[in-house]
Amino acid sequence: MMAIRINLALGLLASAAVLLALSVNGGGADLIALLSADAGNDLARILVLEIRLPRILSAFGVGAALGLAGAALQGLLRNPLADPGVLGVSGASALGAVIAVYFNLAALSVWALPGLAIVMALGVTALLYTLGARSVSTTRLILVGVGLSSLAGSVMALLMNLAPNPFSLSDLVNWLLGSVANRSWADIGFAAPFWAAGVTLVLMAAPGLRALTLGEEGASGLGANVSRIRLLVITGTALLTGASVAVAGIIGFVGIVAPHVMRPFVHHDPGDLLVPSALFAGTVLVLADTAVRVLPFAMEMKLGVAAALIGAPAFIWIAARARGIGQ
């Protein structure tokens, strides 16, 4: 019952954040014109339904996916510092998108960039599972992920160093900074099936995540299939992260901070933590994107930069307070 009330409250908070985002910078007048009885204002319809709303829903979808992925990985690895980047999924997904931009594949097809981002995320997932994710300890799994993330970062740095012209380098840098500006319904439509599949897989693992609070041996003693739980969480987070990177580029820290904030409200239950983390992270990213739109800068701040400015201090605080990491 408590979890239902928390989810309902967060749902209302998310709705309020979306309404606020639609209303800023003169959007309130456009929204009223669109909803009025004589709403024949095509400009208001375009501004609200074709420009603002896709951007806002993209921010919420990316935030929710990363928050859910972070909560699932923290439950699987029993580590409060885990997030989609821990297993190298975010880095590999970003590398796929960078390859699409560097080799100009994105100009050949609008699906090249998001497609390669998701394929690379799934590829790293398959590699992890093949290398022994079904049997290795969580500590070794983290180390493998860190190595894969470092390798992806090195290759991305190499491609940027070898960029054939300043325009190509600018495209790579701007995309890696993370943004949902100019996103369309087509971007959401491409990511939505992968998000839906990822959500389904992660929620299927919720009972197993509760059992894992007793440790892998304790969970096995209760009849939980630890290998299946790992497969569900790793594959689900790969889909969630790959689709999010395809839509917005790299958005850091939200997958770590949101579960940490929500954990006390669900009595530290990793199964009940999943949905609140998604709703809270989505709300935070909508509000962060709203803030970057209204800040009086000559050029709009990138969403990934804003998320890092908010999330990095929170990450340091969480790391300083966390106990038992690496044990």
Legacy VTK file of the C-alpha trace (Angstrom):
# vtk DataFile Version 3.0
C-alpha trace
ASCII
DATASET POLYDATA
POINTS 327 float
0.000 0.000 0.000
2.845 2.374 0.860
4.498 1.727 -2.506
1.232 2.497 -4.315
0.862 5.825 -2.489
4.469 6.750 -3.247
4.057 5.906 -6.933
0.803 7.892 -7.091
2.433 10.925 -5.462
5.416 10.717 -7.813
3.085 10.353 -10.785
1.300 13.557 -9.790
4.666 15.277 -9.298
5.785 14.143 -12.770
2.531 15.460 -14.292
3.060 18.805 -12.586
6.631 18.956 -13.886
5.439 18.283 -17.438
2.764 20.990 -17.136
5.352 23.443 -15.801
7.722 22.615 -18.645
4.944 23.226 -21.161
4.131 26.597 -19.580
7.519 28.316 -19.358
8.870 30.807 -21.924
5.425 31.802 -23.106
4.226 28.222 -23.408
1.305 28.872 -21.049
-0.395 31.161 -23.568
0.131 28.641 -26.360
-1.276 25.864 -24.175
-4.369 27.922 -23.322
-4.874 28.773 -26.998
-4.592 25.098 -27.900
-7.101 24.034 -25.233
-9.580 26.869 -25.805
-12.898 26.262 -27.519
-11.882 28.217 -30.615
-8.457 26.572 -30.814
-7.694 27.058 -34.451
-4.239 28.379 -33.816
-1.932 26.247 -35.935
1.145 27.968 -34.535
0.144 27.075 -30.968
-0.472 23.487 -32.032
2.956 23.235 -33.651
4.764 24.857 -30.735
3.062 22.725 -28.073
2.495 19.367 -29.782
5.371 19.219 -32.258
8.205 21.070 -30.505
7.745 21.337 -26.726
5.899 18.118 -25.876
8.265 15.705 -27.716
11.228 17.359 -26.024
9.627 17.124 -22.575
8.549 13.511 -23.029
12.015 12.637 -24.337
13.549 14.084 -21.166
11.097 12.164 -18.989
11.595 8.910 -20.909
15.388 9.143 -20.760
15.368 10.007 -17.067
12.883 7.275 -16.188
14.820 4.655 -18.152
18.135 5.584 -16.530
16.591 5.766 -13.055
15.013 2.342 -13.480
18.242 0.884 -14.855
20.247 2.348 -11.981
17.869 0.960 -9.351
17.931 -2.482 -10.961
21.725 -2.581 -11.173
22.109 -1.392 -7.597
19.795 -4.183 -6.500
21.612 -6.783 -8.606
25.119 -5.738 -7.556
24.122 -4.648 -4.044
26.182 -1.518 -4.578
24.721 2.014 -4.124
27.178 3.428 -6.681
26.062 1.180 -9.546
24.465 2.727 -12.614
24.151 1.861 -16.337
27.759 2.910 -16.884
29.100 0.345 -14.443
28.788 -2.557 -16.876
30.076 -0.532 -19.806
26.643 -0.353 -21.443
26.477 3.452 -21.569
30.001 3.729 -22.970
29.412 1.092 -25.619
26.117 2.654 -26.640
27.739 6.074 -26.934
30.534 4.547 -29.004
27.977 3.160 -31.448
26.469 6.604 -31.898
29.911 8.201 -32.299
30.763 5.681 -35.023
27.539 6.600 -36.839
28.438 10.307 -36.718
32.142 9.863 -37.518
31.579 7.715 -40.604
28.637 9.882 -41.696
26.235 6.944 -41.429
23.731 9.211 -39.698
23.423 11.193 -42.942
22.486 8.042 -44.861
19.644 7.041 -42.559
17.892 8.629 -39.594
17.941 5.203 -37.924
21.709 4.709 -38.171
22.641 6.560 -34.991
19.949 5.157 -32.662
20.256 1.744 -34.264
24.013 1.497 -33.701
23.665 2.825 -30.152
21.217 0.064 -29.238
23.102 -2.644 -31.127
26.332 -1.786 -29.309
24.549 -1.825 -25.953
23.090 -5.241 -26.696
26.459 -6.441 -28.004
28.229 -5.563 -24.760
25.445 -7.290 -22.840
25.903 -10.451 -24.880
29.668 -10.268 -24.384
29.294 -9.921 -20.618
26.942 -12.870 -20.489
29.256 -14.979 -22.652
32.300 -14.076 -20.544
30.634 -15.516 -17.507
28.058 -13.132 -16.101
26.068 -16.223 -15.250
28.618 -17.396 -12.720
31.192 -14.730 -11.800
30.942 -12.624 -8.657
29.435 -9.146 -8.779
32.851 -7.616 -8.030
34.389 -9.243 -11.105
31.360 -8.220 -13.156
31.911 -4.590 -12.123
35.605 -4.794 -13.022
34.775 -6.174 -16.479
32.278 -3.341 -16.958
34.806 -0.716 -15.918
37.295 -2.132 -18.401
34.738 -2.115 -21.222
33.744 1.447 -20.344
37.369 2.590 -20.427
37.921 0.882 -23.773
34.832 2.548 -25.272
35.970 5.928 -23.934
39.417 5.464 -25.436
38.007 4.618 -28.867
35.677 7.631 -28.734
38.610 9.871 -27.836
40.577 8.421 -30.759
37.753 9.085 -33.210
37.403 12.667 -31.980
41.164 13.133 -32.264
41.017 11.878 -35.866
37.921 13.895 -36.796
38.368 14.945 -40.442
37.092 18.498 -39.932
36.002 20.903 -37.165
32.336 20.448 -38.050
32.487 16.708 -37.500
34.300 17.213 -34.197
31.690 19.763 -33.124
28.883 17.308 -33.889
30.580 14.603 -31.827
31.237 16.869 -28.851
27.738 18.373 -28.859
26.124 14.936 -29.002
28.306 13.511 -26.231
27.366 16.421 -23.946
23.787 15.148 -23.918
20.620 16.976 -24.986
16.952 16.443 -25.850
16.658 19.642 -27.866
14.927 19.244 -31.246
13.749 15.726 -30.473
10.663 14.614 -32.365
7.881 12.058 -32.088
9.940 9.862 -34.428
12.782 9.734 -31.868
10.347 8.759 -29.130
8.671 6.221 -31.390
11.976 4.515 -32.123
13.017 4.328 -28.472
9.626 3.411 -27.014
9.616 -0.322 -27.949
13.112 -0.783 -26.494
12.135 1.124 -23.359
8.994 -1.001 -23.014
10.954 -4.246 -23.409
13.563 -3.078 -20.892
10.906 -2.089 -18.353
9.212 -5.471 -18.717
12.430 -7.435 -18.196
13.539 -5.380 -15.182
10.136 -5.581 -13.474
10.137 -9.341 -14.002
13.347 -9.434 -11.951
11.855 -7.490 -9.007
11.082 -10.538 -6.784
14.581 -11.884 -7.431
16.142 -8.565 -6.440
14.390 -8.827 -3.076
15.811 -12.331 -2.602
19.309 -11.081 -3.479
19.336 -8.868 -0.377
20.269 -12.101 1.423
23.246 -12.631 -0.910
23.503 -14.958 -3.867
23.742 -18.107 -1.750
20.795 -17.035 0.386
18.746 -16.203 -2.704
19.543 -19.588 -4.236
18.512 -21.222 -0.965
15.115 -19.539 -1.279
14.723 -20.989 -4.762
15.631 -17.856 -6.734
17.365 -18.427 -10.055
20.311 -16.025 -9.765
21.427 -16.589 -13.366
17.951 -15.703 -14.648
17.837 -12.584 -12.466
21.189 -11.448 -13.848
20.088 -12.088 -17.420
16.838 -10.164 -16.952
18.514 -7.169 -15.293
21.522 -6.948 -17.611
19.448 -7.317 -20.788
16.753 -4.962 -19.510
19.235 -2.269 -18.516
21.004 -2.643 -21.866
17.763 -1.920 -23.711
16.862 0.977 -21.415
20.312 2.541 -21.617
20.860 1.975 -25.327
17.570 3.619 -26.243
18.232 6.518 -23.851
21.706 7.176 -25.257
20.239 7.005 -28.759
17.732 9.735 -27.886
19.772 12.084 -25.700
23.450 11.186 -25.747
25.237 10.672 -22.439
23.308 11.787 -19.340
25.224 10.930 -16.196
24.495 10.465 -12.490
20.684 10.388 -12.600
20.785 6.580 -12.479
22.784 6.733 -9.241
21.103 9.610 -7.430
17.415 8.806 -8.013
17.467 5.335 -6.381
19.460 6.706 -3.445
16.878 9.450 -2.806
13.924 7.064 -3.085
15.387 4.148 -1.105
14.326 5.323 2.406
10.722 5.791 1.223
10.400 2.106 0.265
12.197 0.761 3.346
15.216 -0.209 1.232
13.216 -2.834 -0.697
14.996 -3.191 -4.091
11.841 -4.505 -5.749
9.650 -1.615 -4.610
12.443 0.836 -5.464
12.227 0.314 -9.226
9.125 2.311 -10.188
9.697 5.238 -7.766
13.263 5.607 -9.044
11.997 5.766 -12.631
9.310 8.349 -11.857
11.621 10.506 -9.735
14.486 10.420 -12.256
12.130 11.291 -15.103
10.752 14.232 -13.116
14.243 15.476 -12.235
15.361 15.385 -15.865
12.233 17.244 -17.021
12.890 19.962 -14.436
16.587 20.099 -15.352
15.729 20.489 -19.040
13.214 23.194 -18.162
15.930 25.016 -16.226
18.395 24.950 -19.128
15.697 26.426 -21.384
15.058 29.425 -19.132
18.602 30.218 -17.998
19.750 33.528 -19.539
22.764 32.207 -21.449
23.742 33.178 -24.977
23.781 29.480 -25.860
21.568 26.874 -24.236
23.375 24.706 -21.703
23.424 21.030 -22.610
21.230 18.777 -20.497
24.105 16.380 -19.810
26.159 19.257 -18.413
23.298 20.366 -16.151
22.758 16.802 -14.956
26.458 16.461 -14.159
26.535 19.761 -12.244
23.620 18.548 -10.118
24.544 14.875 -9.920
28.313 14.982 -9.367
28.131 16.628 -5.914
25.336 14.209 -4.985
27.476 11.300 -6.182
30.410 12.464 -4.041
28.128 12.735 -1.015
26.668 9.263 -1.621
30.140 7.757 -2.091
31.393 9.398 1.103
28.477 8.026 3.127
28.178 4.571 1.528
29.456 1.675 3.591
30.512 -1.800 2.633
31.338 -0.998 -0.979
33.655 -3.575 -2.407
33.122 -6.007 0.444
LINES 1 328
327 0 1 2 3 4 5 6 7 8 9 10 11 12 13 14 15 16 17 18 19 20 21 22 23 24 25 26 27 28 29 30 31 32 33 34 35 36 37 38 39 40 41 42 43 44 45 46 47 48 49 50 51 52 53 54 55 56 57 58 59 60 61 62 63 64 65 66 67 68 69 70 71 72 73 74 75 76 77 78 79 80 81 82 83 84 85 86 87 88 89 90 91 92 93 94 95 96 97 98 99 100 101 102 103 104 105 106 107 108 109 110 111 112 113 114 115 116 117 118 119 120 121 122 123 124 125 126 127 128 129 130 131 132 133 134 135 136 137 138 139 140 141 142 143 144 145 146 147 148 149 150 151 152 153 154 155 156 157 158 159 160 161 162 163 164 165 166 167 168 169 170 171 172 173 174 175 176 177 178 179 180 181 182 183 184 185 186 187 188 189 190 191 192 193 194 195 196 197 198 199 200 201 202 203 204 205 206 207 208 209 210 211 212 213 214 215 216 217 218 219 220 221 222 223 224 225 226 227 228 229 230 231 232 233 234 235 236 237 238 239 240 241 242 243 244 245 246 247 248 249 250 251 252 253 254 255 256 257 258 259 260 261 262 263 264 265 266 267 268 269 270 271 272 273 274 275 276 277 278 279 280 281 282 283 284 285 286 287 288 289 290 291 292 293 294 295 296 297 298 299 300 301 302 303 304 305 306 307 308 309 310 311 312 313 314 315 316 317 318 319 320 321 322 323 324 325 326
